[in-house]
Amino acid sequence: MLCDQGKLSLKCFLGTAALVFTLTTSQNIFGFTPDNIWGASLWGPVFYFVIICISLRLFLNDEKYQYAIRATFLGFTFSSSILLAVLSPLKWKPFGVYGTIMSIFHYSEFLAIAWSNPSSLSTSSFILNHSLHYALAAVASWIEFLVEVNFWPEIKEYWSITVIGALLCLGGELLRKLAIVTANTNFNHIVQFEKSNDHKLVKHGVYGLVRHPSYVGWFWWSIGTQIVLANPICIVLYALASWKFFNDRVYVEEITLLNFFGEEYYNYQKDVPTGLPFINGYLLDKIPFT
Protein backbone atom coordinates (compact mmCIF):
# COMPACT_ATOMS: atom_id res chain seq x y z
CA MET A 1 0.00 0.00 0.00
CA LEU A 2 1.40 3.37 -1.01
CA CYS A 3 1.86 5.79 1.90
CA ASP A 4 0.46 9.35 1.92
CA GLN A 5 3.76 10.92 0.85
CA GLY A 6 3.94 8.44 -2.01
CA LYS A 7 0.41 9.27 -3.16
CA LEU A 8 1.14 13.00 -3.03
CA SER A 9 4.37 12.59 -4.98
CA LEU A 10 2.67 10.43 -7.61
CA LYS A 11 -0.02 13.07 -8.17
CA CYS A 12 2.64 15.78 -8.47
CA PHE A 13 4.91 13.78 -10.79
CA LEU A 14 2.18 12.58 -13.15
CA GLY A 15 0.13 15.77 -12.92
CA THR A 16 3.07 18.03 -13.72
CA ALA A 17 4.30 15.80 -16.51
CA ALA A 18 0.84 15.61 -18.09
CA LEU A 19 0.11 19.33 -17.70
CA VAL A 20 3.45 20.53 -19.05
CA PHE A 21 3.37 18.09 -21.96
CA THR A 22 -0.26 18.83 -22.86
CA LEU A 23 0.03 22.62 -22.67
CA THR A 24 3.31 22.68 -24.58
CA THR A 25 2.13 20.42 -27.39
CA SER A 26 -1.11 22.43 -27.59
CA GLN A 27 0.96 25.56 -28.10
CA ASN A 28 2.90 23.87 -30.86
CA ILE A 29 -0.30 22.74 -32.60
CA PHE A 30 -1.86 26.20 -32.52
CA GLY A 31 1.37 28.01 -33.34
CA PHE A 32 1.79 29.93 -30.10
CA THR A 33 5.36 28.75 -29.49
CA PRO A 34 8.50 30.28 -31.05
CA ASP A 35 9.70 28.31 -34.04
CA ASN A 36 12.81 26.81 -32.45
CA ILE A 37 13.61 23.90 -30.20
CA TRP A 38 14.30 25.98 -27.09
CA GLY A 39 11.02 27.83 -27.37
CA ALA A 40 9.16 24.60 -28.07
CA SER A 41 10.63 22.36 -25.39
CA LEU A 42 12.12 24.64 -22.74
CA TRP A 43 10.73 28.11 -22.12
CA GLY A 44 7.07 27.09 -22.18
CA PRO A 45 7.58 24.15 -19.79
CA VAL A 46 9.69 26.31 -17.46
CA PHE A 47 6.89 28.88 -17.26
CA TYR A 48 4.33 26.18 -16.38
CA PHE A 49 6.72 24.64 -13.85
CA VAL A 50 7.09 27.97 -12.05
CA ILE A 51 3.30 28.43 -11.89
CA ILE A 52 2.86 24.92 -10.47
CA CYS A 53 5.58 25.50 -7.86
CA ILE A 54 3.95 28.74 -6.71
CA SER A 55 0.61 26.98 -6.40
CA LEU A 56 2.10 24.16 -4.33
CA ARG A 57 3.78 26.66 -2.00
CA LEU A 58 0.44 28.43 -1.42
CA PHE A 59 -1.65 25.34 -0.72
CA LEU A 60 0.67 22.85 1.02
CA ASN A 61 2.32 22.94 4.42
CA ASP A 62 6.11 22.82 4.52
CA GLU A 63 6.45 19.08 5.06
CA LYS A 64 4.17 18.15 2.15
CA TYR A 65 5.72 20.86 -0.01
CA GLN A 66 9.20 19.34 0.37
CA TYR A 67 7.96 16.06 -1.10
CA ALA A 68 5.73 17.72 -3.69
CA ILE A 69 8.33 20.12 -5.09
CA ARG A 70 10.83 17.32 -5.74
CA ALA A 71 8.25 15.13 -7.47
CA THR A 72 7.07 18.15 -9.46
CA PHE A 73 10.62 18.95 -10.57
CA LEU A 74 11.10 15.35 -11.74
CA GLY A 75 7.74 15.39 -13.55
CA PHE A 76 8.76 18.63 -15.28
CA THR A 77 12.13 17.12 -16.22
CA PHE A 78 10.43 13.98 -17.53
CA SER A 79 7.99 15.80 -19.84
CA SER A 80 10.53 18.41 -20.99
CA SER A 81 13.02 15.67 -21.83
CA ILE A 82 10.45 13.79 -23.89
CA LEU A 83 9.70 17.00 -25.79
CA LEU A 84 13.41 17.55 -26.37
CA ALA A 85 13.86 13.98 -27.61
CA VAL A 86 10.91 14.29 -30.00
CA LEU A 87 11.23 17.86 -31.28
CA SER A 88 14.97 18.48 -31.35
CA PRO A 89 17.48 17.88 -34.16
CA LEU A 90 19.11 14.45 -34.17
CA LYS A 91 22.28 15.60 -32.38
CA TRP A 92 20.26 16.83 -29.37
CA LYS A 93 17.92 13.84 -29.07
CA PRO A 94 20.31 11.81 -26.84
CA PHE A 95 20.12 14.51 -24.16
CA GLY A 96 16.33 14.26 -24.20
CA VAL A 97 16.51 10.49 -23.75
CA TYR A 98 19.07 10.99 -20.98
CA GLY A 99 16.83 13.46 -19.13
CA THR A 100 13.90 11.06 -19.38
CA ILE A 101 16.00 8.22 -17.94
CA MET A 102 17.35 10.37 -15.11
CA SER A 103 13.92 11.64 -14.04
CA ILE A 104 12.43 8.14 -14.05
CA PHE A 105 15.35 6.76 -12.04
CA HIS A 106 15.20 9.37 -9.29
CA TYR A 107 11.44 9.37 -8.98
CA SER A 108 11.17 5.58 -9.02
CA GLU A 109 13.77 5.42 -6.23
CA PHE A 110 11.42 7.41 -4.02
CA LEU A 111 8.30 5.55 -5.15
CA ALA A 112 9.87 2.14 -4.54
CA ILE A 113 10.73 3.08 -0.94
CA ALA A 114 7.31 4.68 -0.44
CA TRP A 115 5.78 1.36 -1.48
CA SER A 116 8.07 -1.18 0.19
CA ASN A 117 9.59 0.54 3.23
CA PRO A 118 7.73 3.78 4.07
CA SER A 119 9.15 3.85 7.60
CA SER A 120 12.53 4.82 6.14
CA LEU A 121 11.06 7.32 3.67
CA SER A 122 12.34 10.90 3.55
CA THR A 123 13.01 13.59 0.96
CA SER A 124 16.49 12.04 0.65
CA SER A 125 14.82 8.97 -0.87
CA PHE A 126 14.73 10.83 -4.18
CA ILE A 127 18.57 10.70 -3.92
CA LEU A 128 18.73 14.00 -5.79
CA ASN A 129 21.39 15.10 -3.32
CA HIS A 130 23.15 11.73 -3.22
CA SER A 131 26.68 13.14 -2.83
CA LEU A 132 29.02 15.82 -4.13
CA HIS A 133 30.82 13.23 -6.26
CA TYR A 134 27.51 12.17 -7.84
CA ALA A 135 26.69 15.79 -8.70
CA LEU A 136 30.16 16.45 -10.13
CA ALA A 137 29.95 13.30 -12.26
CA ALA A 138 26.61 14.45 -13.68
CA VAL A 139 27.96 17.94 -14.45
CA ALA A 140 31.04 16.43 -16.10
CA SER A 141 28.83 14.37 -18.41
CA TRP A 142 26.79 17.45 -19.36
CA ILE A 143 29.95 19.42 -20.12
CA GLU A 144 31.34 16.65 -22.31
CA PHE A 145 28.06 16.38 -24.19
CA LEU A 146 27.84 20.14 -24.78
CA VAL A 147 31.43 20.36 -26.00
CA GLU A 148 31.08 17.41 -28.35
CA VAL A 149 27.65 18.38 -29.67
CA ASN A 150 29.10 21.74 -30.75
CA PHE A 151 32.47 20.60 -32.12
CA TRP A 152 31.83 16.99 -33.17
CA PRO A 153 28.03 16.72 -33.59
CA GLU A 154 28.32 13.61 -35.75
CA ILE A 155 29.30 11.63 -32.62
CA LYS A 156 25.83 12.27 -31.18
CA GLU A 157 23.93 11.29 -34.31
CA TYR A 158 24.38 7.51 -34.07
CA TRP A 159 20.88 6.75 -32.81
CA SER A 160 21.66 3.05 -32.41
CA ILE A 161 24.22 3.89 -29.69
CA THR A 162 21.60 5.85 -27.76
CA VAL A 163 19.17 2.93 -28.03
CA ILE A 164 21.77 0.47 -26.73
CA GLY A 165 22.48 2.76 -23.78
CA ALA A 166 18.77 3.17 -23.05
CA LEU A 167 18.28 -0.61 -23.02
CA LEU A 168 21.21 -0.99 -20.63
CA CYS A 169 19.67 1.66 -18.36
CA LEU A 170 16.31 -0.08 -18.53
CA GLY A 171 17.82 -3.41 -17.52
CA GLY A 172 19.76 -1.85 -14.66
CA GLU A 173 16.72 0.10 -13.52
CA LEU A 174 14.49 -2.98 -13.46
CA LEU A 175 17.06 -5.04 -11.56
CA ARG A 176 17.55 -2.32 -8.95
CA LYS A 177 13.84 -1.80 -8.38
CA LEU A 178 13.26 -5.55 -8.14
CA ALA A 179 15.98 -5.65 -5.48
CA ILE A 180 14.36 -2.83 -3.49
CA VAL A 181 10.88 -4.35 -3.60
CA THR A 182 12.17 -7.88 -2.86
CA ALA A 183 14.18 -6.71 0.14
CA ASN A 184 11.15 -4.74 1.35
CA THR A 185 11.76 -3.37 4.86
CA ASN A 186 15.31 -4.73 4.79
CA PHE A 187 16.35 -2.21 2.13
CA ASN A 188 17.71 1.20 3.03
CA HIS A 189 19.59 3.80 0.99
CA ILE A 190 21.97 4.24 3.91
CA VAL A 191 24.23 1.38 5.02
CA GLN A 192 23.00 0.23 8.43
CA PHE A 193 25.61 -0.45 11.12
CA GLU A 194 23.14 -1.56 13.78
CA LYS A 195 20.90 -4.55 13.28
CA SER A 196 17.21 -3.93 13.93
CA ASN A 197 14.98 -6.61 15.45
CA ASP A 198 13.18 -7.30 12.15
CA HIS A 199 16.30 -7.23 9.96
CA LYS A 200 16.52 -10.47 7.95
CA LEU A 201 18.97 -11.76 5.36
CA VAL A 202 17.17 -11.78 2.02
CA LYS A 203 18.26 -14.68 -0.20
CA HIS A 204 15.27 -15.24 -2.49
CA GLY A 205 14.30 -13.69 -5.82
CA VAL A 206 17.06 -11.64 -7.46
CA TYR A 207 19.13 -12.06 -4.28
CA GLY A 208 19.38 -15.73 -5.15
CA LEU A 209 21.25 -14.78 -8.32
CA VAL A 210 23.57 -12.05 -7.03
CA ARG A 211 24.32 -10.77 -3.52
CA HIS A 212 24.00 -7.09 -4.39
CA PRO A 213 21.39 -6.74 -7.16
CA SER A 214 20.65 -3.09 -6.36
CA TYR A 215 24.32 -2.21 -6.82
CA VAL A 216 24.60 -4.32 -9.98
CA GLY A 217 21.60 -2.51 -11.44
CA TRP A 218 22.93 0.91 -10.50
CA PHE A 219 26.42 0.08 -11.85
CA TRP A 220 25.17 -0.80 -15.33
CA TRP A 221 22.56 1.97 -15.28
CA SER A 222 25.25 4.60 -14.62
CA ILE A 223 27.40 3.40 -17.51
CA GLY A 224 24.31 3.18 -19.70
CA THR A 225 23.54 6.87 -19.17
CA GLN A 226 26.86 7.78 -20.77
CA ILE A 227 26.31 5.40 -23.67
CA VAL A 228 22.97 7.16 -24.20
CA LEU A 229 24.82 10.49 -24.42
CA ALA A 230 27.56 8.94 -26.60
CA ASN A 231 30.13 10.42 -24.21
CA PRO A 232 33.31 8.38 -24.92
CA ILE A 233 35.35 9.99 -22.14
CA CYS A 234 32.64 9.70 -19.47
CA ILE A 235 31.83 6.12 -20.42
CA VAL A 236 35.33 5.18 -19.29
CA LEU A 237 35.37 7.53 -16.29
CA TYR A 238 31.93 6.40 -15.09
CA ALA A 239 32.92 2.75 -15.38
CA LEU A 240 36.08 3.32 -13.33
CA ALA A 241 34.44 5.60 -10.76
CA SER A 242 31.41 3.31 -10.35
CA TRP A 243 33.63 0.25 -9.94
CA LYS A 244 35.72 2.01 -7.28
CA PHE A 245 32.62 3.22 -5.42
CA PHE A 246 30.90 -0.16 -5.36
CA ASN A 247 34.09 -2.05 -4.57
CA ASP A 248 34.55 0.07 -1.44
CA ARG A 249 30.85 0.05 -0.59
CA VAL A 250 30.46 -3.73 -0.89
CA TYR A 251 33.58 -4.36 1.18
CA VAL A 252 32.31 -2.24 4.08
CA GLU A 253 28.74 -3.52 3.80
CA GLU A 254 29.76 -7.17 3.84
CA ILE A 255 31.76 -6.70 7.04
CA THR A 256 28.56 -5.37 8.57
CA LEU A 257 26.47 -8.22 7.16
CA LEU A 258 28.89 -10.81 8.51
CA ASN A 259 28.56 -9.18 11.93
CA PHE A 260 24.77 -9.21 11.61
CA PHE A 261 24.21 -12.72 10.29
CA GLY A 262 27.44 -14.60 10.96
CA GLU A 263 27.67 -18.07 9.44
CA GLU A 264 24.43 -17.62 7.50
CA TYR A 265 25.96 -14.78 5.48
CA TYR A 266 29.30 -16.61 5.20
CA ASN A 267 27.54 -19.55 3.53
CA TYR A 268 25.51 -17.18 1.36
CA GLN A 269 28.76 -15.61 0.13
CA LYS A 270 30.06 -19.02 -0.93
CA ASP A 271 26.93 -19.83 -2.93
CA VAL A 272 26.11 -16.47 -4.57
CA PRO A 273 28.46 -14.00 -6.32
CA THR A 274 28.34 -10.25 -5.79
CA GLY A 275 27.26 -9.78 -9.41
CA LEU A 276 29.71 -6.91 -9.90
CA PRO A 277 32.68 -7.44 -12.24
CA PHE A 278 35.94 -8.24 -10.39
CA ILE A 279 34.40 -7.37 -7.02
CA ASN A 280 34.42 -10.17 -4.45
CA GLY A 281 33.50 -8.25 -1.31
CA TYR A 282 34.89 -9.07 2.13
CA LEU A 283 35.79 -12.76 2.18
CA LEU A 284 36.86 -14.84 5.17
CA ASP A 285 39.32 -17.73 4.86
CA LYS A 286 37.55 -19.78 7.49
CA ILE A 287 34.45 -19.66 9.63
CA PRO A 288 35.08 -17.64 12.80
CA PHE A 289 31.56 -18.17 14.13
CA THR A 290 32.09 -21.09 16.47
C-alpha positions as CSV (number, residue, x, y, z in Angstrom):
1,M,0.0,0.0,0.0
2,L,1.4,3.4,-1.0
3,C,1.9,5.8,1.9
4,D,0.5,9.3,1.9
5,Q,3.8,10.9,0.8
6,G,3.9,8.4,-2.0
7,K,0.4,9.3,-3.2
8,L,1.1,13.0,-3.0
9,S,4.4,12.6,-5.0
10,L,2.7,10.4,-7.6
11,K,0.0,13.1,-8.2
12,C,2.6,15.8,-8.5
13,F,4.9,13.8,-10.8
14,L,2.2,12.6,-13.1
15,G,0.1,15.8,-12.9
16,T,3.1,18.0,-13.7
17,A,4.3,15.8,-16.5
18,A,0.8,15.6,-18.1
19,L,0.1,19.3,-17.7
20,V,3.5,20.5,-19.0
21,F,3.4,18.1,-22.0
22,T,-0.3,18.8,-22.9
23,L,0.0,22.6,-22.7
24,T,3.3,22.7,-24.6
25,T,2.1,20.4,-27.4
26,S,-1.1,22.4,-27.6
27,Q,1.0,25.6,-28.1
28,N,2.9,23.9,-30.9
29,I,-0.3,22.7,-32.6
30,F,-1.9,26.2,-32.5
31,G,1.4,28.0,-33.3
32,F,1.8,29.9,-30.1
33,T,5.4,28.7,-29.5
34,P,8.5,30.3,-31.0
35,D,9.7,28.3,-34.0
36,N,12.8,26.8,-32.4
37,I,13.6,23.9,-30.2
38,W,14.3,26.0,-27.1
39,G,11.0,27.8,-27.4
40,A,9.2,24.6,-28.1
41,S,10.6,22.4,-25.4
42,L,12.1,24.6,-22.7
43,W,10.7,28.1,-22.1
44,G,7.1,27.1,-22.2
45,P,7.6,24.1,-19.8
46,V,9.7,26.3,-17.5
47,F,6.9,28.9,-17.3
48,Y,4.3,26.2,-16.4
49,F,6.7,24.6,-13.9
50,V,7.1,28.0,-12.1
51,I,3.3,28.4,-11.9
52,I,2.9,24.9,-10.5
53,C,5.6,25.5,-7.9
54,I,4.0,28.7,-6.7
55,S,0.6,27.0,-6.4
56,L,2.1,24.2,-4.3
57,R,3.8,26.7,-2.0
58,L,0.4,28.4,-1.4
59,F,-1.7,25.3,-0.7
60,L,0.7,22.9,1.0
61,N,2.3,22.9,4.4
62,D,6.1,22.8,4.5
63,E,6.5,19.1,5.1
64,K,4.2,18.1,2.2
65,Y,5.7,20.9,0.0
66,Q,9.2,19.3,0.4
67,Y,8.0,16.1,-1.1
68,A,5.7,17.7,-3.7
69,I,8.3,20.1,-5.1
70,R,10.8,17.3,-5.7
71,A,8.3,15.1,-7.5
72,T,7.1,18.2,-9.5
73,F,10.6,18.9,-10.6
74,L,11.1,15.4,-11.7
75,G,7.7,15.4,-13.5
76,F,8.8,18.6,-15.3
77,T,12.1,17.1,-16.2
78,F,10.4,14.0,-17.5
79,S,8.0,15.8,-19.8
80,S,10.5,18.4,-21.0
81,S,13.0,15.7,-21.8
82,I,10.5,13.8,-23.9
83,L,9.7,17.0,-25.8
84,L,13.4,17.5,-26.4
85,A,13.9,14.0,-27.6
86,V,10.9,14.3,-30.0
87,L,11.2,17.9,-31.3
88,S,15.0,18.5,-31.4
89,P,17.5,17.9,-34.2
90,L,19.1,14.5,-34.2
91,K,22.3,15.6,-32.4
92,W,20.3,16.8,-29.4
93,K,17.9,13.8,-29.1
94,P,20.3,11.8,-26.8
95,F,20.1,14.5,-24.2
96,G,16.3,14.3,-24.2
97,V,16.5,10.5,-23.8
98,Y,19.1,11.0,-21.0
99,G,16.8,13.5,-19.1
100,T,13.9,11.1,-19.4
101,I,16.0,8.2,-17.9
102,M,17.4,10.4,-15.1
103,S,13.9,11.6,-14.0
104,I,12.4,8.1,-14.1
105,F,15.3,6.8,-12.0
106,H,15.2,9.4,-9.3
107,Y,11.4,9.4,-9.0
108,S,11.2,5.6,-9.0
109,E,13.8,5.4,-6.2
110,F,11.4,7.4,-4.0
111,L,8.3,5.5,-5.2
112,A,9.9,2.1,-4.5
113,I,10.7,3.1,-0.9
114,A,7.3,4.7,-0.4
115,W,5.8,1.4,-1.5
116,S,8.1,-1.2,0.2
117,N,9.6,0.5,3.2
118,P,7.7,3.8,4.1
119,S,9.1,3.9,7.6
120,S,12.5,4.8,6.1
121,L,11.1,7.3,3.7
122,S,12.3,10.9,3.6
123,T,13.0,13.6,1.0
124,S,16.5,12.0,0.7
125,S,14.8,9.0,-0.9
126,F,14.7,10.8,-4.2
127,I,18.6,10.7,-3.9
128,L,18.7,14.0,-5.8
129,N,21.4,15.1,-3.3
130,H,23.2,11.7,-3.2
131,S,26.7,13.1,-2.8
132,L,29.0,15.8,-4.1
133,H,30.8,13.2,-6.3
134,Y,27.5,12.2,-7.8
135,A,26.7,15.8,-8.7
136,L,30.2,16.4,-10.1
137,A,29.9,13.3,-12.3
138,A,26.6,14.5,-13.7
139,V,28.0,17.9,-14.5
140,A,31.0,16.4,-16.1
141,S,28.8,14.4,-18.4
142,W,26.8,17.5,-19.4
143,I,29.9,19.4,-20.1
144,E,31.3,16.7,-22.3
145,F,28.1,16.4,-24.2
146,L,27.8,20.1,-24.8
147,V,31.4,20.4,-26.0
148,E,31.1,17.4,-28.3
149,V,27.6,18.4,-29.7
150,N,29.1,21.7,-30.7
151,F,32.5,20.6,-32.1
152,W,31.8,17.0,-33.2
153,P,28.0,16.7,-33.6
154,E,28.3,13.6,-35.8
155,I,29.3,11.6,-32.6
156,K,25.8,12.3,-31.2
157,E,23.9,11.3,-34.3
158,Y,24.4,7.5,-34.1
159,W,20.9,6.8,-32.8
160,S,21.7,3.0,-32.4
161,I,24.2,3.9,-29.7
162,T,21.6,5.9,-27.8
163,V,19.2,2.9,-28.0
164,I,21.8,0.5,-26.7
165,G,22.5,2.8,-23.8
166,A,18.8,3.2,-23.1
167,L,18.3,-0.6,-23.0
168,L,21.2,-1.0,-20.6
169,C,19.7,1.7,-18.4
170,L,16.3,-0.1,-18.5
171,G,17.8,-3.4,-17.5
172,G,19.8,-1.8,-14.7
173,E,16.7,0.1,-13.5
174,L,14.5,-3.0,-13.5
175,L,17.1,-5.0,-11.6
176,R,17.6,-2.3,-8.9
177,K,13.8,-1.8,-8.4
178,L,13.3,-5.6,-8.1
179,A,16.0,-5.6,-5.5
180,I,14.4,-2.8,-3.5
181,V,10.9,-4.3,-3.6
182,T,12.2,-7.9,-2.9
183,A,14.2,-6.7,0.1
184,N,11.1,-4.7,1.3
185,T,11.8,-3.4,4.9
186,N,15.3,-4.7,4.8
187,F,16.4,-2.2,2.1
188,N,17.7,1.2,3.0
189,H,19.6,3.8,1.0
190,I,22.0,4.2,3.9
191,V,24.2,1.4,5.0
192,Q,23.0,0.2,8.4
193,F,25.6,-0.4,11.1
194,E,23.1,-1.6,13.8
195,K,20.9,-4.5,13.3
196,S,17.2,-3.9,13.9
197,N,15.0,-6.6,15.4
198,D,13.2,-7.3,12.2
199,H,16.3,-7.2,10.0
200,K,16.5,-10.5,7.9
201,L,19.0,-11.8,5.4
202,V,17.2,-11.8,2.0
203,K,18.3,-14.7,-0.2
204,H,15.3,-15.2,-2.5
205,G,14.3,-13.7,-5.8
206,V,17.1,-11.6,-7.5
207,Y,19.1,-12.1,-4.3
208,G,19.4,-15.7,-5.2
209,L,21.2,-14.8,-8.3
210,V,23.6,-12.1,-7.0
211,R,24.3,-10.8,-3.5
212,H,24.0,-7.1,-4.4
213,P,21.4,-6.7,-7.2
214,S,20.6,-3.1,-6.4
215,Y,24.3,-2.2,-6.8
216,V,24.6,-4.3,-10.0
217,G,21.6,-2.5,-11.4
218,W,22.9,0.9,-10.5
219,F,26.4,0.1,-11.8
220,W,25.2,-0.8,-15.3
221,W,22.6,2.0,-15.3
222,S,25.2,4.6,-14.6
223,I,27.4,3.4,-17.5
224,G,24.3,3.2,-19.7
225,T,23.5,6.9,-19.2
226,Q,26.9,7.8,-20.8
227,I,26.3,5.4,-23.7
228,V,23.0,7.2,-24.2
229,L,24.8,10.5,-24.4
230,A,27.6,8.9,-26.6
231,N,30.1,10.4,-24.2
232,P,33.3,8.4,-24.9
233,I,35.3,10.0,-22.1
234,C,32.6,9.7,-19.5
235,I,31.8,6.1,-20.4
236,V,35.3,5.2,-19.3
237,L,35.4,7.5,-16.3
238,Y,31.9,6.4,-15.1
239,A,32.9,2.8,-15.4
240,L,36.1,3.3,-13.3
241,A,34.4,5.6,-10.8
242,S,31.4,3.3,-10.3
243,W,33.6,0.3,-9.9
244,K,35.7,2.0,-7.3
245,F,32.6,3.2,-5.4
246,F,30.9,-0.2,-5.4
247,N,34.1,-2.0,-4.6
248,D,34.6,0.1,-1.4
249,R,30.8,0.0,-0.6
250,V,30.5,-3.7,-0.9
251,Y,33.6,-4.4,1.2
252,V,32.3,-2.2,4.1
253,E,28.7,-3.5,3.8
254,E,29.8,-7.2,3.8
255,I,31.8,-6.7,7.0
256,T,28.6,-5.4,8.6
257,L,26.5,-8.2,7.2
258,L,28.9,-10.8,8.5
259,N,28.6,-9.2,11.9
260,F,24.8,-9.2,11.6
261,F,24.2,-12.7,10.3
262,G,27.4,-14.6,11.0
263,E,27.7,-18.1,9.4
264,E,24.4,-17.6,7.5
265,Y,26.0,-14.8,5.5
266,Y,29.3,-16.6,5.2
267,N,27.5,-19.6,3.5
268,Y,25.5,-17.2,1.4
269,Q,28.8,-15.6,0.1
270,K,30.1,-19.0,-0.9
271,D,26.9,-19.8,-2.9
272,V,26.1,-16.5,-4.6
273,P,28.5,-14.0,-6.3
274,T,28.3,-10.2,-5.8
275,G,27.3,-9.8,-9.4
276,L,29.7,-6.9,-9.9
277,P,32.7,-7.4,-12.2
278,F,35.9,-8.2,-10.4
279,I,34.4,-7.4,-7.0
280,N,34.4,-10.2,-4.4
281,G,33.5,-8.3,-1.3
282,Y,34.9,-9.1,2.1
283,L,35.8,-12.8,2.2
284,L,36.9,-14.8,5.2
285,D,39.3,-17.7,4.9
286,K,37.6,-19.8,7.5
287,I,34.4,-19.7,9.6
288,P,35.1,-17.6,12.8
289,F,31.6,-18.2,14.1
290,T,32.1,-21.1,16.5
